[in-house]
């Protein structure tokens, strides 16, 4: 009997579900919602999230994945509605990153 696998898998699943509830409770607080999306963005690609697919409730894991996709799409839609989702326009890379201007050093 491998109880660790079950406990770890359901623990990851519950963590994601709690973050989704926190996202819903944030209502119109874009900053708080974005923090939750960032947290999920760091956690999902790692090996920790893959544990969740080892549970015996495949439908629950599938529904959670669909819900996470909708969460990210709703966040992007809210950012776009509020004018916060705009392309970053950079004229010169060194202006943005704070590197020295090549012309000031005599580099051609």
C-alpha positions in Angstrom: 0.0 0.0 0.0 1.4 3.4 -1.1 -0.4 5.9 1.0 2.2 8.7 0.3 1.2 8.8 -3.4 -2.4 9.2 -2.6 -1.8 11.8 0.1 0.6 13.8 -2.0 -1.7 13.7 -5.0 -4.8 14.8 -3.2 -2.7 17.4 -1.3 -1.6 19.0 -4.6 -5.2 18.8 -5.9 -6.5 20.5 -2.8 -3.8 23.2 -3.0 -4.9 24.1 -6.6 -8.6 24.1 -5.6 -7.8 26.4 -2.7 -6.0 28.8 -5.0 -9.0 28.8 -7.3 -11.3 29.7 -4.4 -8.9 32.5 -3.4 -9.0 33.7 -7.0 -12.8 33.8 -6.8 -12.8 35.6 -3.5 -10.5 38.3 -4.9 -13.4 39.6 -7.0 -12.2 42.7 -8.8 -8.8 43.0 -7.1 -6.6 42.5 -10.2 -3.3 42.5 -8.2 -4.4 39.7 -5.9 -5.7 37.7 -8.8 -2.5 38.2 -10.7 -0.5 36.9 -7.7 -2.5 33.8 -7.7 -2.0 33.3 -11.4 1.8 33.8 -11.0 1.8 31.3 -8.2 0.0 28.7 -10.4 2.3 29.6 -13.3 5.4 28.7 -11.2 3.9 25.6 -9.7 2.2 23.9 -12.7 5.2 23.3 -15.0 7.2 21.6 -12.2 7.2 18.0 -11.2 5.0 18.7 -8.1 1.9 19.2 -10.3 2.4 15.9 -12.1 1.7 14.1 -8.9 -1.9 15.2 -9.2 -2.5 12.9 -12.2 -1.7 9.8 -10.1 -5.0 9.9 -8.2 -7.8 7.4 -8.7 -10.2 10.2 -9.5 -9.2 11.1 -13.1 -12.4 13.1 -13.7 -11.6 15.4 -10.8 -8.1 16.0 -12.1 -9.4 16.7 -15.6 -12.0 19.1 -14.4 -9.4 20.9 -12.4 -7.2 21.3 -15.5 -10.1 22.8 -17.4 -10.9 25.1 -14.5 -7.3 26.3 -14.4 -7.3 27.1 -18.1 -10.5 29.1 -17.6 -9.0 30.9 -14.7 -6.0 32.0 -16.8 -8.2 33.1 -19.7 -10.5 35.1 -17.4 -7.5 36.8 -15.9 -6.2 37.7 -19.3 -9.6 39.0 -20.3 -9.8 41.2 -17.2 -6.4 42.6 -17.8 -7.4 43.4 -21.4 -10.7 45.1 -20.3 -8.8 47.3 -17.8 -6.2 48.2 -20.4 -3.4 46.5 -18.5 -2.7 43.9 -21.1 -0.8 45.8 -23.7 2.3 44.9 -25.8 5.6 46.2 -24.5 7.1 48.5 -27.0 10.8 48.9 -26.8 12.7 51.1 -29.2 16.2 50.0 -28.2 16.9 47.0 -26.0 19.5 48.9 -24.0 17.0 51.6 -23.1 14.8 49.1 -21.4 17.3 46.9 -19.7 19.5 49.7 -18.5 22.6 48.7 -20.5 24.9 51.4 -21.7 24.1 53.0 -25.0 26.5 51.7 -27.6 27.0 55.1 -29.2 28.3 56.6 -25.9 31.2 54.2 -25.9 32.2 54.9 -29.5 31.0 51.4 -30.7 29.7 51.4 -34.3 
